[in-house]
């Protein structure tokens, strides 16, 4: 059994294909955190390989069909299982549907998380840069961030593992970084401990759904916060056509929650050395997701509600939310010391003119 478990380390562990989030998966009993000794992975949930499933391939939503073929169509050897499933569905046809017809933001997010497998990875690079002092302080189910590092001089595809406060904990193995298609995503600590066979080094495993877009708070510099909602400034037929294309491509659904009736909103990147806020594109988001993004600019009552939603969308604990928001407020203060500029050159190929009111702020 241990030999099979060790061989499983050569591939990312598919903990389950139908779980709300890593923490919920563990609490349900369908994923069990392995002891750190030998980094033995959790028992596989069935024999089906679901690692090729991607969020981008799910176009239906909680009340609609999925674009992928049924498992029996993709794997003929499972026809008998599909027939049994059909019979069970017929027997229980009077039960309520699994997803509501008019889902809430949280209902849709839960549905979305259930469509994508939870992967498990062993962190590498844990012996460098003082990480051995941080890792013993980690706790099981603690939320962590996964950040792509295209400017990393050793590997432009590197994916760093950090605490929500930004402290470096290690990296995803180099041959597994292809799973991470988002610049940022969140997961949790699966297990942590001291390895017997590696000179007593501390290490940890992580659980993550790397293709799921996160709910995140943006720490805008104070000088630009009044101008970051471009939809209030952009106009003209090119902008209207661009919005229509994006809404159609997304099926009108929010990229973060899959809830319908979403709107087009900006995606920003922060160039810290140059103090430039760069427009990286647009995506469809529900109003609640936008509220979470702008949490730092909300009044106290609205901010508390947005913080609760942030916790629930990302499957975090109250302690995770507190640590994350403290780090975001500190980052906002650091970015607000000096003025920043806007980079809106992304609009040029789409034929959308920069609003005159913003031209003086642009590089």
C-alpha positions in Angstrom: 0.0 0.0 0.0 2.8 2.4 0.9 4.6 1.6 -2.4 1.4 2.5 -4.3 1.0 5.7 -2.3 4.6 6.8 -3.1 4.1 6.1 -6.8 1.1 8.3 -6.7 3.3 11.2 -5.8 4.5 11.3 -9.4 1.1 12.7 -10.4 -1.0 15.4 -8.7 -3.6 13.8 -6.5 -7.2 14.2 -7.7 -8.8 14.3 -4.3 -12.3 14.4 -5.6 -14.1 15.8 -8.7 -17.2 16.9 -6.9 -16.4 18.9 -3.8 -17.3 22.3 -2.5 -13.7 23.2 -1.5 -10.7 21.5 0.0 -11.9 22.2 3.6 -15.4 21.0 2.9 -14.0 17.9 1.2 -12.0 17.0 4.3 -14.9 17.6 6.6 -17.1 15.4 4.5 -14.8 12.5 5.0 -14.2 11.9 1.3 -10.7 13.4 1.4 -8.4 12.5 4.3 -5.3 14.4 5.0 -2.3 12.0 4.9 0.4 12.0 7.6 3.3 14.0 6.5 5.7 11.1 6.9 6.7 10.1 3.4 4.1 12.6 2.0 1.7 9.7 1.4 -1.2 11.0 -0.6 -4.9 10.7 0.1 -6.7 7.7 -1.2 -8.0 8.3 -4.7 -11.7 8.9 -4.9 -12.5 6.3 -7.6 -10.6 5.3 -10.7 -11.7 8.0 -13.1 -9.0 10.5 -14.1 -10.7 13.9 -14.0 -7.6 16.0 -14.3 -8.4 17.1 -17.8 -11.6 18.8 -16.7 -11.3 22.6 -17.0 -13.5 25.4 -15.8 -13.4 27.0 -19.3 -15.2 23.9 -20.6 -18.2 24.4 -18.3 -20.6 26.7 -20.2 -24.0 25.6 -18.8 -24.2 26.8 -15.2 -26.3 25.5 -12.3 -29.5 25.3 -14.3 -28.1 24.5 -17.7 -26.3 21.7 -19.5 -22.5 21.1 -19.5 -20.6 21.3 -22.7 -18.7 18.1 -22.0 -20.0 14.7 -23.1 -21.2 12.3 -20.5 -18.6 10.1 -19.0 -20.0 7.0 -20.7 -19.6 8.7 -24.1 -16.0 9.5 -23.4 -15.2 6.1 -21.8 -17.3 3.3 -23.3 -16.1 0.9 -20.6 -18.3 2.8 -18.2 -21.6 2.3 -20.1 -22.8 -0.2 -17.5 -22.1 2.3 -14.7 -24.0 5.0 -16.7 -27.0 2.7 -17.2 -27.1 2.1 -13.4 -26.9 5.8 -12.8 -29.7 6.4 -15.2 -31.8 3.8 -13.4 -31.1 5.5 -10.0 -32.0 8.9 -11.5 -35.3 7.5 -12.7 -36.1 6.0 -9.3 -35.3 9.3 -7.5 -36.9 11.6 -10.1 -39.2 13.1 -7.5 -36.3 14.5 -5.5 -35.4 18.2 -5.7 -32.8 19.1 -8.4 -29.2 19.4 -7.3 -29.0 23.0 -8.3 -31.7 25.7 -8.0 -33.3 27.2 -11.1 -32.5 30.7 -10.0 -29.3 30.3 -8.0 -27.8 32.8 -5.6 -24.2 33.9 -5.9 -23.2 31.4 -3.2 -25.3 28.6 -4.7 -23.6 29.2 -8.1 -20.1 29.3 -6.6 -20.7 26.0 -4.8 -22.0 24.5 -8.0 -18.9 25.8 -9.8 -16.5 24.4 -7.2 -18.2 21.0 -7.5 -17.4 20.7 -11.2 -13.6 20.9 -10.8 -11.3 18.4 -9.1 -9.4 19.2 -6.0 -5.7 18.6 -6.7 -3.0 17.8 -4.1 0.6 18.8 -4.4 3.7 18.6 -2.2 5.4 21.9 -1.8 9.0 22.2 -2.9 11.8 24.7 -2.1 10.8 24.6 1.6 14.4 24.8 2.9 15.2 28.2 1.5 14.8 31.8 2.5 13.8 31.1 6.1 10.8 29.0 5.2 11.6 26.4 7.8 10.7 28.9 10.5 7.3 29.6 8.9 6.1 26.1 7.9 5.8 24.7 11.5 3.3 27.5 12.2 1.0 26.4 9.4 -2.2 24.6 10.4 -4.3 22.1 8.5 -7.0 23.8 6.3 -5.3 27.2 6.6 -5.8 29.2 3.4 -2.8 29.9 1.2 -2.3 31.7 -2.1 -0.8 30.4 -5.3 0.8 33.2 -7.4 2.4 32.8 -10.8 5.8 34.5 -11.2 6.5 35.2 -14.8 9.5 37.4 -13.8 11.1 34.6 -11.8 14.7 34.4 -13.1 14.9 30.6 -12.5 11.6 29.6 -14.0 9.1 32.0 -15.8 6.4 29.4 -15.1 7.0 29.2 -11.4 4.0 29.2 -9.0 4.8 30.4 -5.5 2.9 29.3 -2.5 2.4 32.1 0.0 0.4 32.9 3.2 -2.5 35.3 2.8 -0.2 37.9 4.3 2.3 37.4 1.5 5.0 35.3 3.2 6.8 32.8 1.0 6.3 29.2 1.9 7.6 27.3 -1.2 6.7 26.4 -4.7 4.6 24.1 -6.8 6.8 21.4 -8.4 8.0 22.6 -11.8 6.4 19.8 -13.7 3.0 20.5 -12.2 2.7 24.3 -12.8 0.8 23.7 -16.0 -2.3 23.2 -13.9 -2.3 26.8 -12.8 -4.0 28.9 -15.5 -4.9 31.8 -13.2 -2.3 34.4 -12.2 -3.7 34.0 -8.6 -5.8 31.3 -6.9 -6.4 30.1 -3.4 -6.3 26.7 -1.7 -5.5 25.3 1.7 -2.9 23.4 3.6 -3.7 19.6 3.4 -1.1 18.4 5.9 2.1 19.7 7.5 4.8 18.0 9.5 8.4 17.0 9.8 9.7 14.5 7.3 11.7 11.6 8.7 13.7 10.9 5.6 14.8 14.4 4.8 17.1 15.5 7.7 14.1 16.6 9.7 13.0 19.3 7.3 9.5 20.6 7.7 7.2 20.5 4.7 3.6 20.5 3.7 1.0 19.4 1.1 -1.6 21.7 -0.4 -5.1 21.2 -1.8 -6.2 23.5 -4.6 -8.6 23.9 -7.5 -6.2 25.9 -9.7 -8.5 26.6 -12.6 -11.1 28.3 -10.5 -10.9 32.2 -10.5 -10.7 33.5 -6.9 -12.7 36.2 -5.1 -10.2 38.8 -4.2 -9.8 42.3 -2.8 -7.9 44.9 -4.8 -5.6 47.3 -3.0 -5.8 50.4 -5.3 -3.5 53.4 -4.7 -5.6 56.3 -3.3 -4.7 58.5 -6.2 -6.4 56.2 -8.7 -9.3 54.7 -6.7 -11.9 57.2 -8.1 -11.0 56.2 -11.7 -10.7 52.4 -11.7 -14.4 51.8 -12.7 -13.8 52.4 -16.4 -17.3 51.4 -17.3 -18.4 54.8 -15.9 -16.1 56.6 -18.4 -16.0 54.4 -21.5 -18.6 55.0 -24.3 -19.1 54.7 -28.0 -20.0 51.8 -30.4 -16.7 50.1 -30.1 -17.1 49.8 -26.3 -20.7 48.6 -26.6 -19.6 46.0 -29.1 -16.8 44.8 -26.9 -19.1 44.4 -23.9 -21.6 42.5 -26.0 -18.9 40.1 -27.3 -17.7 39.4 -23.8 -21.1 38.9 -22.3 -21.9 36.5 -25.2 -18.7 34.5 -24.7 -19.4 34.1 -21.0 -23.1 33.2 -21.6 -23.9 36.2 -19.4 -22.5 34.4 -16.3 -20.0 35.6 -13.7 -16.5 34.3 -14.2 -16.1 33.9 -10.4 -19.4 32.4 -9.4 -21.2 31.3 -12.6 -24.3 33.2 -11.5 -26.3 34.8 -14.4 -26.9 38.4 -15.0 -23.3 39.5 -14.7 -21.7 42.7 -16.1 -18.4 43.5 -17.7 -15.7 44.7 -15.3 -12.0 45.6 -15.5 -9.0 43.4 -14.7 -6.0 45.2 -13.4 -2.4 44.4 -12.7 -0.1 46.4 -10.5 3.4 47.3 -11.7 5.0 48.1 -8.3 8.5 49.3 -9.5 7.0 51.7 -12.0 3.9 52.6 -9.9 1.6 51.9 -12.9 -1.9 50.4 -12.7 -2.2 48.5 -16.0 -5.5 47.4 -17.6 -5.2 43.7 -18.3 -8.6 43.2 -19.9 -12.2 42.6 -18.8 -14.3 39.8 -17.5 -17.9 39.2 -16.5 -18.6 39.6 -12.8 -21.7 39.7 -10.6 -22.3 42.9 -8.6 -21.5 41.0 -5.3 -18.1 40.0 -6.7 -17.4 43.6 -7.6 -18.3 44.6 -4.1 -15.7 42.2 -2.7 -13.1 43.6 -5.1 -13.7 47.1 -3.8 -14.1 46.2 -0.2 -11.3 48.5 1.0 -13.3 51.5 -0.3 -16.6 50.6 1.4 -18.2 52.0 4.5 -18.0 49.8 7.6 -21.4 48.1 7.3 -21.1 47.3 3.6 -17.5 46.2 4.2 -18.5 43.7 6.8 -21.0 42.1 4.4 -18.4 42.0 1.7 -15.9 40.4 4.1 -18.4 37.7 4.9 -19.0 37.0 1.3 -15.3 36.9 0.6 -15.0 34.2 3.4 -17.8 32.1 1.9 -16.8 32.4 -1.7 -13.3 31.3 -1.0 -14.2 28.7 1.8 -12.1 30.6 4.3 -12.2 30.9 8.0 -12.7 34.1 9.9 -9.0 34.0 10.8 -8.1 33.7 7.1 -10.2 36.7 6.2 -8.7 38.8 9.0 -5.1 38.0 8.0 -5.9 38.7 4.3 -7.6 42.0 4.9 -4.9 43.2 7.2 -2.3 42.5 4.5 -4.5 44.2 1.8 -4.9 47.3 3.9 -1.2 47.5 4.5 -0.5 47.1 0.8 -3.1 49.8 0.0 -1.3 52.2 2.4 2.1 51.4 0.8 0.8 52.0 -2.7 -0.8 55.3 -1.6 2.4 57.0 -0.5 3.2 58.2 -4.0 1.0 58.9 -7.0 0.4 56.2 -9.6 -0.3 56.3 -13.4 -2.7 54.4 -15.5 -1.9 52.3 -18.5 -4.9 51.8 -20.7 -3.2 50.7 -23.9 -5.2 47.5 -23.8 -8.1 49.5 -25.2 -6.3 50.5 -28.4 -6.6 47.2 -30.4 -10.3 47.1 -29.6 -10.8 50.6 -31.0 -12.0 52.0 -27.7 -10.8 55.6 -27.1 -9.4 56.6 -23.7 -11.8 59.0 -22.0 -10.5 62.6 -22.1 -10.9 62.8 -18.3 -8.4 60.0 -17.8 -5.8 61.0 -20.4 -3.8 63.1 -18.0 -3.4 60.2 -15.7 -2.1 57.8 -18.4 1.4 57.0 -19.3 
